[in-house]
Amino acid sequence: MLKISLDALVTVDTIARRGSFAAAAKELFRVPSTISYTVSKLEEDLGVPLFERFGPKVTLTPAGAELLKEGRHLLKAAGDLERRVRRVASGWETEFTIAIDSVLSPAGLIDDISAFYDVADQTRVRLIKEELSGTWEALLDRRADLLVGAAGAGPSGGGYTAEPIGTASFVFVVAPAHPLAAVERALTKADLAQYRAVAVSDSARQLQARTVGLLFGQDTLSVPDMQTKYQYQLAGLGFGFLPEPFVRGDLANGLLVEKQVEESRSAETLYLAWRSGEEGAALKWWRDRLRGSPPLDRMWPR
């Protein structure tokens, strides 16, 4: 059985702040004898003195100071828990996780998150980044409550609702010093097979992993996200398709070269998605917010 109760910690904290049992009793609306009994019982249970008594004034012993140092963390956690439970009872989720495909930048949601905290400051927000099928898997595995920018059609089997929020167009690019940059015609499979591709690894753990634009047996550098893919292609370590907004400025400045390929990559629809049948207040707020102000344009990396 636990020997330290939250009530006893509140009592010790109040005595330490007020400097006497009598002042603590006044703040806690209790009689001094109740305060004295609570402390004596706690000292007896722990087998250590918590206060040094100097007449009506008291100070913490080293053991008492250590108890209060850790105890205040517990009191804060208990207070946070109480507030979150009350929020859940009122319809607000304790924690709300948003999974963002790595083609987009989470920084684009800064204003949205700030607005969310104004109305739901006791709901914890968690942002995670996923890639390709891993974004959908995060939703189905309950690691995420909302998907922003999930790429392509979702997996079969249902259990979720998806709404398109825009499309992403892709361009095939290489660094100016890459050998393929000098080829003055549309690149063939034979051209590409001679060089290394840079590809984003699918973060799916159970769903079928997706590969995009790779040839069988292709020399491939696999990277964890789209931002890393962009940086490695910019450095000339390989080729591949990148979202046009990623590279618009680099193409204009000559830092990357767009090449035509015989097999181009189609534009991809990006989705807002959530599990069917879930109607928490946080989910409703985010759906309404992103429907009213589609996030795609502000979420492309700058």
NORNORDA-V342342 format. One record per backbone hydrogen bond with DSSP energy under -0.5 kcal/mol. NH is the residue of the N-H (numbers start at 1). CO is the residue of the C=O. Records with the same first field share a line. If there is no record, write none. Layout:
NH: CO, CO
This chain:
5: 3
9: 5
10: 6
11: 7
12: 8
13: 9
14: 10
15: 11
16: 12
17: 13
18: 14
19: 15
21: 56
24: 20
25: 21
26: 22
27: 23
28: 24
29: 25, 26
30: 25
34: 31
35: 31
36: 32
37: 33
38: 34
39: 35
40: 36
41: 37
42: 38
43: 39
44: 40
45: 41
46: 42
47: 43
48: 43
52: 59
53: 51
54: 57
57: 54
58: 19
59: 52
61: 50
65: 61
66: 62
67: 63
68: 64
69: 65
70: 66
71: 67
72: 68
73: 69
74: 70
75: 71
76: 72
77: 73
78: 74
79: 75
80: 76
81: 77
82: 78
83: 79
84: 80
85: 81
86: 82
87: 83
88: 84
89: 85
90: 86
91: 88
92: 87
96: 124
98: 126
99: 97, 146
100: 128
101: 148
102: 130
104: 101
105: 299
106: 104
108: 105
109: 106
110: 107
113: 109
114: 110
115: 111
116: 112
117: 113
118: 114
119: 115, 116
120: 116
123: 120
124: 94, 122
126: 96
128: 98
130: 100
134: 131
135: 132
136: 132
137: 133
138: 134
139: 135
140: 136
141: 137
142: 139
143: 138
144: 138
145: 97
146: 97
147: 273
148: 99
149: 271
150: 271
152: 269
158: 155
161: 274
163: 272
165: 270
166: 270
168: 268
171: 242
173: 171, 240
174: 257
178: 175
181: 178
182: 179
183: 180
187: 260
192: 188
193: 189
194: 190, 191
195: 192
197: 219
198: 239
199: 197, 221
201: 223
203: 131
218: 215
220: 218
221: 197
222: 220
223: 199
229: 225
230: 226
231: 227
232: 228
233: 229
234: 230
235: 231
236: 233
237: 232
239: 196
240: 173
242: 171
244: 169
246: 243
247: 243, 244
248: 244
251: 247
252: 248
253: 249
254: 250, 251
255: 250
256: 250
257: 174
259: 172
262: 187
264: 262
266: 264
268: 168
270: 166
271: 150
272: 163
273: 147
274: 161
276: 159
278: 275
279: 277
281: 91
284: 280
285: 281
286: 282
287: 283
288: 284
289: 285
290: 286
291: 287
292: 288
293: 289
299: 295, 296
300: 296, 297
